Amino acid sequence: MSKAVKALVAETYRKAYEGVNSACVVDMTGLKVLEQESLRAMLREKSAMLKVVKTSQARVAFSGGPLAALGDSLEGPCALVTAPDSVVDAAKVLVDARKEFIALTLKQAILEGDPSLLTVEELSKMKSWAELMGEIGMLTASPGRALAACLKSPQSKIAGCLKSIIDKAA
């Protein structure tokens, strides 16, 4: 491959992964075409995309950006899995797919541009963005719910006493 073509491929990767700061790396060597398509369909259900990349051009494209640490670790045949919503959900799909597709090799992942890389398995055990937002909402509403329960309790006791007084009087 000529230098001009290599530079063009690297520039294509740079544009395609611009703004992406979380991704998983897998090796699909040994997967049959139907298995690959099945894996891609599983990932599409979670809005994730799988794309085979040329490692040397990916390293060049990712250098200086949020995926630089991941680019430096690329070795051998690689496919990059990205998801606009949650790469954690994509990692969970990959771990489940690994049980079905033995030839699928899960490599490394990067979350939010953090230079310390994770394995795909470690990433799949984390909570997704939606799960974290749900927990924050629950924790935010919890004190109000407790206060409402405290305020309601004396009122219901008084109402019960009044009802029993009225029942006795009638």
LUMMILUM-97878 format. One record per atom (N, C-alpha, C, CB): z, y, x; residue number from 1; residue in one letter. Coordinates in steps of 0.001 Angstrom, whole numbers, plus 500000, padded with zeros to 6 digits. Glycine has a CB too. Example, Ala and Ser with C-alpha at 12.3 -4.5 7.8 and 13.67 -1.06 7.14 Angstrom:
507800, 494310, 513190, 1, A .
507800, 495500, 512300, 1, A .
507800, 496700, 513200, 1, A .
509046, 495527, 511308, 1, A .
507080, 497750, 512850, 2, S .
507140, 498940, 513670, 2, S .
507870, 500030, 512900, 2, S .
505725, 499402, 514084, 2, S .
//
This chain:
500000, 498832, 500847, 1, M .
500000, 500000, 500000, 1, M .
500000, 501238, 500898, 1, M .
501222, 499994, 499034, 1, M .
499119, 502177, 500611, 2, S .
499015, 503379, 501433, 2, S .
500197, 504315, 501175, 2, S .
497688, 504106, 501154, 2, S .
500390, 505248, 502104, 3, K .
501497, 506199, 501959, 3, K .
501346, 507055, 500705, 3, K .
501583, 507098, 503190, 3, K .
500123, 507409, 500380, 4, A .
499892, 508236, 499190, 4, A .
500290, 507478, 497922, 4, A .
498409, 508669, 499111, 4, A .
499939, 506199, 497860, 5, V .
500285, 505387, 496688, 5, V .
501798, 505195, 496616, 5, V .
499567, 504010, 496738, 5, V .
502419, 504943, 497772, 6, K .
503883, 504786, 497806, 6, K .
504571, 506062, 497323, 6, K .
504360, 504431, 499238, 6, K .
504083, 507198, 497781, 7, A .
504665, 508481, 497365, 7, A .
504467, 508701, 495866, 7, A .
504034, 509648, 498162, 7, A .
503315, 508300, 495352, 8, L .
503047, 508439, 493924, 8, L .
503977, 507551, 493098, 8, L .
501586, 508094, 493623, 8, L .
504194, 506321, 493563, 9, V .
505110, 505404, 492862, 9, V .
506532, 505962, 492892, 9, V .
505074, 503985, 493506, 9, V .
506965, 506460, 494046, 10, A .
508310, 507034, 494168, 10, A .
508461, 508241, 493244, 10, A .
508598, 507443, 495634, 10, A .
507437, 509073, 493158, 11, E .
507491, 510246, 492279, 11, E .
507532, 509826, 490803, 11, E .
506276, 511165, 492536, 11, E .
506821, 508763, 490479, 12, T .
506843, 508235, 489111, 12, T .
508248, 507758, 488748, 12, T .
505828, 507078, 488956, 12, T .
508890, 507047, 489682, 13, Y .
510268, 506595, 489454, 13, Y .
511204, 507791, 489318, 13, Y .
510739, 505677, 490604, 13, Y .
511027, 508793, 490160, 14, R .
511894, 509968, 490116, 14, R .
511809, 510644, 488737, 14, R .
511507, 510969, 491236, 14, R .
510608, 510780, 488211, 15, K .
510431, 511401, 486893, 15, K .
510962, 510504, 485779, 15, K .
508952, 511716, 486646, 15, K .
510712, 509192, 485893, 16, A .
511134, 508263, 484838, 16, A .
512651, 508167, 484735, 16, A .
510550, 506878, 485092, 16, A .
513345, 508269, 485876, 17, Y .
514800, 508101, 485879, 17, Y .
515529, 509424, 486074, 17, Y .
515210, 507126, 486968, 17, Y .
514837, 510524, 485841, 18, E .
515458, 511843, 485917, 18, E .
516461, 511969, 484770, 18, E .
514383, 512984, 485854, 18, E .
517669, 512360, 485089, 19, G .
518705, 512494, 484075, 19, G .
519475, 511212, 483797, 19, G .
518099, 512976, 482814, 19, G .
519047, 510105, 484390, 20, V .
519754, 508828, 484215, 20, V .
520832, 508737, 485288, 20, V .
518764, 507600, 484300, 20, V .
522072, 508463, 484872, 21, N .
523143, 508344, 485860, 21, N .
523907, 507031, 485737, 21, N .
524104, 509503, 485720, 21, N .
523453, 506132, 484853, 22, S .
524077, 504823, 484693, 22, S .
522978, 503781, 484568, 22, S .
525024, 504791, 483452, 22, S .
523138, 502660, 485274, 23, A .
522121, 501609, 485222, 23, A .
522696, 500292, 485733, 23, A .
520878, 502009, 486050, 23, A .
522017, 499208, 485366, 24, C .
522343, 497868, 485863, 24, C .
521129, 497325, 486601, 24, C .
522766, 496908, 484695, 24, C .
521376, 496500, 487602, 25, V .
520292, 495876, 488349, 25, V .
520376, 494370, 488140, 25, V .
520362, 496241, 489867, 25, V .
519235, 493768, 487809, 26, V .
519152, 492325, 487624, 26, V .
517949, 491799, 488398, 26, V .
519048, 491957, 486114, 26, V .
517952, 490496, 488629, 27, D .
516821, 489808, 489246, 27, D .
516320, 488787, 488244, 27, D .
517218, 489129, 490610, 27, D .
515067, 488933, 487829, 28, M .
514508, 488040, 486821, 28, M .
513642, 486948, 487424, 28, M .
513703, 488828, 485827, 28, M .
513692, 486782, 488745, 29, T .
512902, 485754, 489395, 29, T .
513292, 484393, 488825, 29, T .
513100, 485792, 490931, 29, T .
512303, 483633, 488412, 30, G .
512568, 482310, 487855, 30, G .
512563, 482270, 486346, 30, G .
513871, 481814, 488345, 30, G .
512596, 483438, 485698, 31, L .
512517, 483470, 484242, 31, L .
511058, 483316, 483804, 31, L .
513122, 484789, 483686, 31, L .
510830, 482518, 482795, 32, K .
509494, 482374, 482237, 32, K .
509173, 483625, 481423, 32, K .
509384, 481087, 481360, 32, K .
507894, 483830, 481160, 33, V .
507457, 485034, 480460, 33, V .
508118, 485151, 479086, 33, V .
505934, 485035, 480312, 33, V .
508203, 484057, 478346, 34, L .
508837, 484099, 477029, 34, L .
510323, 484437, 477132, 34, L .
508656, 482762, 476314, 34, L .
510978, 483968, 478181, 35, E .
512392, 484290, 478399, 35, E .
512549, 485769, 478727, 35, E .
512984, 483424, 479534, 35, E .
511626, 486294, 479553, 36, Q .
511675, 487716, 479889, 36, Q .
511490, 488577, 478641, 36, Q .
510600, 488058, 480931, 36, Q .
510542, 488199, 477806, 37, E .
510301, 488952, 476577, 37, E .
511496, 488857, 475628, 37, E .
509035, 488441, 475881, 37, E .
512123, 487692, 475585, 38, S .
513311, 487526, 474754, 38, S .
514443, 488419, 475262, 38, S .
513757, 486048, 474736, 38, S .
514616, 488480, 476581, 39, L .
515641, 489344, 477182, 39, L .
515354, 490813, 476874, 39, L .
515709, 489124, 478711, 39, L .
514102, 491208, 477008, 40, R .
513730, 492600, 476709, 40, R .
514007, 492934, 475239, 40, R .
512234, 492842, 477036, 40, R .
513734, 491986, 474344, 41, A .
513991, 492203, 472915, 41, A .
515482, 492358, 472653, 41, A .
513426, 491039, 472079, 41, A .
516311, 491544, 473315, 42, M .
517766, 491664, 473168, 42, M .
518239, 493046, 473605, 42, M .
518485, 490574, 473986, 42, M .
517678, 493522, 474713, 43, L .
518070, 494834, 475235, 43, L .
517573, 495963, 474333, 43, L .
517529, 495024, 476658, 43, L .
516382, 495806, 473763, 44, R .
515851, 496838, 472861, 44, R .
516734, 497027, 471634, 44, R .
514433, 496478, 472422, 44, R .
517399, 495960, 471192, 45, E .
518301, 496078, 470046, 45, E .
519448, 497048, 470340, 45, E .
518862, 494700, 469668, 45, E .
519807, 497189, 471604, 46, K .
520854, 498131, 472027, 46, K .
520262, 499410, 472614, 46, K .
521777, 497470, 473056, 46, K .
518976, 499659, 472340, 47, S .
518252, 500837, 472834, 47, S .
518162, 500861, 474356, 47, S .
518926, 502110, 472344, 47, S .
518244, 499718, 474991, 48, A .
518156, 499639, 476453, 48, A .
516735, 499278, 476860, 48, A .
519163, 498600, 477016, 48, A .
516395, 499644, 478088, 49, M .
515061, 499377, 478608, 49, M .
515178, 498672, 479953, 49, M .
514245, 500688, 478743, 49, M .
514364, 497659, 480159, 50, L .
514345, 496919, 481411, 50, L .
512999, 497162, 482079, 50, L .
514597, 495392, 481177, 50, L .
513036, 497563, 483339, 51, K .
511794, 497841, 484063, 51, K .
511909, 497301, 485480, 51, K .
511483, 499364, 484080, 51, K .
510926, 496504, 485885, 52, V .
510882, 495982, 487248, 52, V .
510489, 497131, 488168, 52, V .
509876, 494775, 487375, 52, V .
511211, 497266, 489288, 53, V .
510947, 498361, 490226, 53, V .
510685, 497816, 491617, 53, V .
512123, 499347, 490257, 53, V .
509931, 498568, 492375, 54, K .
509702, 498260, 493787, 54, K .
510857, 498881, 494555, 54, K .
508300, 498802, 494298, 54, K .
511638, 498047, 495236, 55, T .
512914, 498511, 495800, 55, T .
512758, 499646, 496808, 55, T .
513623, 497360, 496462, 55, T .
511773, 499562, 497702, 56, S .
511658, 500603, 498728, 56, S .
511316, 501956, 498106, 56, S .
510592, 500217, 499764, 56, S .
510427, 501969, 497115, 57, Q .
510096, 503240, 496463, 57, Q .
511242, 503723, 495573, 57, Q .
508812, 503093, 495632, 57, Q .
511983, 502794, 494978, 58, A .
513134, 503187, 494165, 58, A .
514200, 503843, 495042, 58, A .
513724, 501963, 493425, 58, A .
514415, 503309, 496238, 59, R .
515387, 503922, 497163, 59, R .
515007, 505363, 497458, 59, R .
515473, 503120, 498481, 59, R .
513723, 505572, 497734, 60, V .
513246, 506923, 498037, 60, V .
513419, 507827, 496820, 60, V .
511764, 506894, 498479, 60, V .
513065, 507326, 495644, 61, A .
513142, 508133, 494420, 61, A .
514571, 508475, 494040, 61, A .
512479, 507404, 493272, 61, A .
515501, 507561, 494265, 62, F .
516882, 507772, 493844, 62, F .
517702, 508563, 494855, 62, F .
517542, 506449, 493593, 62, F .
517229, 508715, 496089, 63, S .
518013, 509396, 497121, 63, S .
518302, 510836, 496708, 63, S .
517272, 509366, 498474, 63, S .
519539, 511242, 496906, 64, G .
519953, 512595, 496565, 64, G .
520295, 512802, 495101, 64, G .
518890, 513536, 496943, 64, G .
520156, 511785, 494284, 65, G .
520455, 511912, 492865, 65, G .
521648, 511064, 492466, 65, G .
519249, 511526, 492038, 65, G .
521935, 510979, 491178, 66, P .
523091, 510206, 490722, 66, P .
522951, 508700, 490944, 66, P .
523325, 510469, 489265, 66, P .
521724, 508200, 491107, 67, L .
521513, 506768, 491331, 67, L .
521352, 506419, 492810, 67, L .
520291, 506306, 490568, 67, L .
521698, 507352, 493703, 68, A .
521506, 507139, 495138, 68, A .
522265, 505916, 495650, 68, A .
521947, 508371, 495907, 68, A .
523513, 505753, 495243, 69, A .
524306, 504603, 495705, 69, A .
523678, 503298, 495242, 69, A .
525757, 504701, 495193, 69, A .
523163, 503282, 494040, 70, L .
522507, 502080, 493518, 70, L .
521207, 501825, 494264, 70, L .
522236, 502216, 492006, 70, L .
520465, 502890, 494555, 71, G .
519213, 502753, 495293, 71, G .
519436, 502172, 496679, 71, G .
518520, 504098, 495405, 71, G .
520517, 502584, 497341, 72, D .
520815, 502077, 498681, 72, D .
521160, 500595, 498673, 72, D .
521957, 502861, 499290, 72, D .
521625, 500084, 497541, 73, S .
522051, 498684, 497481, 73, S .
520942, 497739, 497012, 73, S .
523242, 498554, 496562, 73, S .
519786, 498277, 496641, 74, L .
518704, 497429, 496136, 74, L .
518158, 496524, 497234, 74, L .
517576, 498288, 495555, 74, L .
518100, 495241, 496923, 75, E .
517543, 494250, 497853, 75, E .
516782, 493208, 497057, 75, E .
518661, 493581, 498712, 75, E .
515634, 492801, 497574, 76, G .
514867, 491749, 496928, 76, G .
514269, 492200, 495612, 76, G .
515732, 490545, 496705, 76, G .
513765, 491260, 494829, 77, P .
513174, 491614, 493532, 77, P .
514241, 492159, 492593, 77, P .
512478, 490391, 492895, 77, P .
513956, 493308, 491983, 78, C .
514942, 493961, 491121, 78, C .
514292, 494499, 489864, 78, C .
515646, 495089, 491869, 78, C .
515076, 494485, 488814, 79, A .
514704, 495152, 487571, 79, A .
515869, 496046, 487198, 79, A .
514364, 494123, 486418, 79, A .
515550, 497227, 486734, 80, L .
516566, 498217, 486393, 80, L .
516717, 498274, 484879, 80, L .
516201, 499614, 486964, 80, L .
517963, 498202, 484411, 81, V .
518263, 498283, 482984, 81, V .
518991, 499602, 482740, 81, V .
519126, 497052, 482501, 81, V .
518407, 500419, 481869, 82, T .
519023, 501697, 481518, 82, T .
519140, 501781, 480001, 82, T .
518197, 502898, 482081, 82, T .
520082, 502574, 479552, 83, A .
520282, 502759, 478109, 83, A .
520711, 504190, 477858, 83, A .
521341, 501760, 477546, 83, A .
520041, 504878, 476934, 84, P .
520425, 506264, 476661, 84, P .
521780, 506379, 475980, 84, P .
519378, 506926, 475804, 84, P .
522145, 505375, 475179, 85, D .
523406, 505418, 474449, 85, D .
524573, 504938, 475300, 85, D .
523308, 504581, 473191, 85, D .
524529, 503682, 475727, 86, S .
525644, 503115, 476468, 86, S .
525177, 501970, 477356, 86, S .
526731, 502632, 475509, 86, S .
525273, 502174, 478648, 87, V .
524894, 501114, 479579, 87, V .
525920, 499980, 479537, 87, V .
524765, 501671, 481014, 87, V .
527110, 500258, 479039, 88, V .
528136, 499217, 478895, 88, V .
527676, 498187, 477868, 88, V .
529503, 499836, 478474, 88, V .
527104, 498660, 476755, 89, D .
526572, 497741, 475748, 89, D .
525437, 496903, 476325, 89, D .
526082, 498518, 474516, 89, D .
524590, 497525, 477139, 90, A .
523496, 496794, 477783, 90, A .
524054, 495735, 478735, 90, A .
522565, 497767, 478547, 90, A .
525125, 496072, 479464, 91, A .
525742, 495104, 480379, 91, A .
526318, 493917, 479605, 91, A .
526851, 495780, 481214, 91, A .
526887, 494176, 478439, 92, K .
527415, 493090, 477608, 92, K .
526286, 492161, 477162, 92, K .
528158, 493660, 476379, 92, K .
525145, 492732, 476817, 93, V .
523982, 491931, 476432, 93, V .
523517, 491094, 477617, 93, V .
522833, 492835, 475922, 93, V .
523502, 491683, 478802, 94, L .
523059, 490960, 479999, 94, L .
523985, 489790, 480316, 94, L .
522989, 491911, 481200, 94, L .
525281, 489994, 480194, 95, V .
526241, 488915, 480462, 95, V .
526055, 487781, 479456, 95, V .
527696, 489450, 480407, 95, V .
525849, 488126, 478189, 96, D .
525592, 487105, 477169, 96, D .
524268, 486387, 477434, 96, D .
525578, 487740, 475766, 96, D .
523254, 487144, 477849, 97, A .
521936, 486560, 478121, 97, A .
521985, 485636, 479330, 97, A .
520896, 487664, 478349, 97, A .
522870, 485927, 480253, 98, R .
523012, 485088, 481461, 98, R .
523393, 483659, 481084, 98, R .
524075, 485683, 482419, 98, R .
524157, 483510, 480003, 99, K .
524550, 482178, 479540, 99, K .
523334, 481403, 479041, 99, K .
525610, 482282, 478426, 99, K .
522388, 482126, 478430, 100, E .
521189, 481489, 477886, 100, E .
520105, 481303, 478948, 100, E .
520641, 482315, 476731, 100, E .
519948, 482295, 479817, 101, F .
518906, 482262, 480846, 101, F .
519556, 482072, 482218, 101, F .
518050, 483569, 480817, 101, F .
519634, 480839, 482654, 102, I .
520336, 480499, 483893, 102, I .
519705, 481186, 485111, 102, I .
520338, 478982, 484094, 102, I .
518392, 481396, 485096, 103, A .
517702, 481979, 486250, 103, A .
517961, 483482, 486390, 103, A .
516206, 481728, 486139, 103, A .
518516, 484118, 485384, 104, L .
518800, 485551, 485435, 104, L .
519963, 485806, 486388, 104, L .
519121, 486104, 484019, 104, L .
519745, 486667, 487366, 105, T .
520784, 487018, 488330, 105, T .
521254, 488444, 488056, 105, T .
520264, 486877, 489793, 105, T .
522539, 488579, 487795, 106, L .
523122, 489900, 487564, 106, L .
523592, 490453, 488893, 106, L .
524297, 489837, 486539, 106, L .
523136, 491625, 489229, 107, K .
523483, 492209, 490522, 107, K .
524539, 493296, 490354, 107, K .
522232, 492783, 491208, 107, K .
524161, 494539, 490582, 108, Q .
525139, 495620, 490577, 108, Q .
524846, 496626, 489489, 108, Q .
525170, 496310, 491921, 108, Q .
525814, 497503, 489271, 109, A .
525672, 498550, 488257, 109, A .
526328, 499819, 488749, 109, A .
526288, 498112, 486909, 109, A .
525895, 500908, 488170, 110, I .
526493, 502206, 488469, 110, I .
526795, 502877, 487131, 110, I .
525540, 503098, 489366, 110, I .
527940, 503524, 487049, 111, L .
528359, 504171, 485810, 111, L .
528593, 505647, 486060, 111, L .
529630, 503511, 485244, 111, L .
527889, 506474, 485329, 112, E .
528035, 507932, 485394, 112, E .
527884, 508488, 486810, 112, E .
529382, 508334, 484840, 112, E .
527015, 507889, 487618, 113, G .
526737, 508389, 488959, 113, G .
527847, 508186, 489965, 113, G .
526431, 509811, 488887, 113, G .
528873, 507408, 489614, 114, D .
529992, 507138, 490522, 114, D .
529479, 506339, 491717, 114, D .
531140, 506366, 489790, 114, D .
529695, 506824, 492938, 115, P .
529144, 506127, 494104, 115, P .
529741, 504738, 494360, 115, P .
529347, 506970, 495316, 115, P .
530891, 504435, 493763, 116, S .
531441, 503088, 493936, 116, S .
530771, 502174, 492908, 116, S .
533014, 503079, 493770, 116, S .
530012, 501226, 493402, 117, L .
529243, 500339, 492535, 117, L .
530129, 499266, 491917, 117, L .
528106, 499690, 493315, 117, L .
529726, 498793, 490758, 118, L .
530413, 497722, 490041, 118, L .
529461, 496542, 489927, 118, L .
530897, 498195, 488629, 118, L .
530002, 495381, 489618, 119, T .
529124, 494291, 489232, 119, T .
528817, 494467, 487750, 119, T .
529772, 492886, 489530, 119, T .
527753, 493844, 487292, 120, V .
527397, 493939, 485879, 120, V .
528507, 493329, 485031, 120, V .
526045, 493233, 485600, 120, V .
529144, 492269, 485525, 121, E .
530244, 491634, 484791, 121, E .
531419, 492596, 484623, 121, E .
530707, 490358, 485517, 121, E .
531759, 493339, 485674, 122, E .
532861, 494313, 485591, 122, E .
532525, 495410, 484582, 122, E .
533149, 494937, 486985, 122, E .
531293, 495859, 484600, 123, L .
530869, 496905, 483682, 123, L .
530919, 496420, 482234, 123, L .
529458, 497378, 484033, 123, L .
530578, 495147, 482016, 124, S .
530562, 494620, 480645, 124, S .
531961, 494517, 480045, 124, S .
529899, 493254, 480621, 124, S .
532984, 494490, 480887, 125, K .
534365, 494391, 480393, 125, K .
534953, 495750, 480017, 125, K .
535245, 493733, 481443, 125, K .
534240, 496822, 480353, 126, M .
534708, 498166, 480025, 126, M .
534410, 498495, 478560, 126, M .
534051, 499209, 480954, 126, M .
535073, 499521, 478062, 127, K .
534824, 499963, 476689, 127, K .
533627, 500898, 476674, 127, K .
536074, 500664, 476090, 127, K .
532834, 500773, 475619, 128, S .
531663, 501634, 475488, 128, S .
532093, 503029, 475039, 128, S .
530646, 501031, 474489, 128, S .
531155, 503961, 475070, 129, W .
531413, 505340, 474681, 129, W .
531908, 505404, 473235, 129, W .
530145, 506193, 474854, 129, W .
531269, 504652, 472354, 130, A .
531654, 504665, 470937, 130, A .
533069, 504121, 470759, 130, A .
530656, 503839, 470096, 130, A .
533421, 503064, 471490, 131, E .
534773, 502501, 471400, 131, E .
535814, 503503, 471890, 131, E .
534871, 501199, 472215, 131, E .
535501, 504199, 472976, 132, L .
536432, 505203, 473507, 132, L .
536606, 506365, 472536, 132, L .
535939, 505726, 474863, 132, L .
535521, 506804, 471920, 133, M .
535614, 507898, 470946, 133, M .
536426, 507461, 469726, 133, M .
534200, 508361, 470511, 133, M .
536283, 506223, 469310, 134, G .
537066, 505696, 468196, 134, G .
538548, 505681, 468518, 134, G .
536602, 504295, 467837, 134, G .
538882, 505269, 469738, 135, E .
540291, 505254, 470151, 135, E .
540863, 506667, 470200, 135, E .
540441, 504579, 471524, 135, E .
540075, 507604, 470713, 136, I .
540543, 508992, 470779, 136, I .
540786, 509530, 469373, 136, I .
539520, 509884, 471527, 136, I .
539887, 509234, 468460, 137, G .
540062, 509663, 467069, 137, G .
541303, 509055, 466451, 137, G .
538843, 509293, 466240, 137, G .
541523, 507761, 466721, 138, M .
542706, 507088, 466174, 138, M .
543987, 507700, 466743, 138, M .
542658, 505574, 466481, 138, M .
543990, 507951, 468059, 139, L .
545179, 508524, 468687, 139, L .
545426, 509956, 468219, 139, L .
545039, 508491, 470208, 139, L .
544350, 510681, 467956, 140, T .
544485, 512058, 467474, 140, T .
545057, 512078, 466065, 140, T .
543127, 512779, 467504, 140, T .
544624, 511152, 465218, 141, A .
545082, 511113, 463830, 141, A .
546461, 510469, 463689, 141, A .
544080, 510363, 462977, 141, A .
546897, 509726, 464651, 142, S .
548141, 508968, 464562, 142, S .
549373, 509831, 464297, 142, S .
548342, 508198, 465824, 142, S .
549599, 510941, 465004, 143, P .
550789, 511756, 464708, 143, P .
550767, 512317, 463287, 143, P .
550899, 512904, 465707, 143, P .
549608, 512737, 462809, 144, G .
549503, 513255, 461445, 144, G .
549816, 512182, 460421, 144, G .
548113, 513818, 461194, 144, G .
549333, 510968, 460675, 145, R .
549600, 509853, 459770, 145, R .
551089, 509539, 459731, 145, R .
548806, 508610, 460195, 145, R .
551735, 509567, 460890, 146, A .
553173, 509295, 460955, 146, A .
553961, 510382, 460217, 146, A .
553639, 509202, 462427, 146, A .
553546, 511633, 460393, 147, L .
554216, 512742, 459713, 147, L .
554055, 512621, 458195, 147, L .
553655, 514095, 460204, 147, L .
552864, 512267, 457757, 148, A .
552620, 512102, 456315, 148, A .
553482, 510983, 455751, 148, A .
551128, 511808, 456043, 148, A .
553646, 509922, 456489, 149, A .
554487, 508807, 456027, 149, A .
555943, 509241, 455924, 149, A .
554361, 507599, 456979, 149, A .
556404, 510042, 456896, 150, C .
557789, 510527, 456851, 150, C .
558011, 511455, 455664, 150, C .
558144, 511253, 458153, 150, C .
557049, 512322, 455387, 151, L .
557185, 513244, 454268, 151, L .
557104, 512519, 452929, 151, L .
556115, 514319, 454342, 151, L .
556319, 511499, 452866, 152, K .
556131, 510768, 451620, 152, K .
557365, 509917, 451293, 152, K .
554879, 509881, 451708, 152, K .
558037, 509430, 452271, 153, S .
559151, 508513, 452062, 153, S .
560276, 509108, 451218, 153, S .
559699, 508081, 453388, 153, S .
560837, 510285, 451539, 154, P .
561914, 510837, 450701, 154, P .
561445, 511144, 449269, 154, P .
562469, 512111, 451342, 154, P .
560208, 511611, 449138, 155, Q .
559703, 511929, 447815, 155, Q .
559652, 510686, 446937, 155, Q .
558324, 512561, 447914, 155, Q .
559205, 509584, 447498, 156, S .
559117, 508369, 446691, 156, S .
560511, 507865, 446310, 156, S .
558347, 507277, 447450, 156, S .
561490, 508054, 447180, 157, K .
562870, 507661, 446839, 157, K .
563408, 508514, 445699, 157, K .
563794, 507787, 448071, 157, K .
563179, 509823, 445762, 158, I .
563639, 510727, 444702, 158, I .
562945, 510390, 443391, 158, I .
563377, 512203, 445084, 158, I .
561626, 510144, 443471, 159, A .
560870, 509801, 442263, 159, A .
561387, 508502, 441667, 159, A .
559366, 509682, 442575, 159, A .
561725, 507536, 442505, 160, G .
562275, 506262, 442014, 160, G .
563621, 506463, 441342, 160, G .
562416, 505261, 443163, 160, G .
564480, 507316, 441905, 161, C .
565795, 507609, 441311, 161, C .
565626, 508314, 439968, 161, C .
566646, 508482, 442268, 161, C .
564713, 509301, 439905, 162, L .
564469, 510007, 438652, 162, L .
563944, 509063, 437575, 162, L .
563481, 511148, 438872, 162, L .
563061, 508162, 437969, 163, K .
562517, 507204, 437004, 163, K .
563617, 506299, 436458, 163, K .
561410, 506358, 437653, 163, K .
564513, 505837, 437316, 164, S .
565578, 504966, 436847, 164, S .
566555, 505736, 435941, 164, S .
566325, 504353, 438044, 164, S .
566805, 507012, 436223, 165, I .
567659, 507848, 435365, 165, I .
567014, 508014, 434003, 165, I .
567913, 509232, 436011, 165, I .
565694, 508275, 433987, 166, I .
564981, 508438, 432712, 166, I .
564971, 507134, 431926, 166, I .
563538, 508918, 432956, 166, I .
564776, 506022, 432619, 167, D .
564782, 504711, 431941, 167, D .
566137, 504420, 431326, 167, D .
564408, 503591, 432922, 167, D .
567238, 504770, 431996, 168, K .
568573, 504538, 431457, 168, K .
568869, 505436, 430267, 168, K .
569614, 504755, 432532, 168, K .
568366, 506654, 430347, 169, A .
568602, 507619, 429269, 169, A .
567796, 507252, 428015, 169, A .
568236, 509045, 429739, 169, A .
566692, 506612, 428188, 170, A .
565848, 506283, 427019, 170, A .
566251, 505041, 426353, 170, A .
564432, 506167, 427402, 170, A .
//
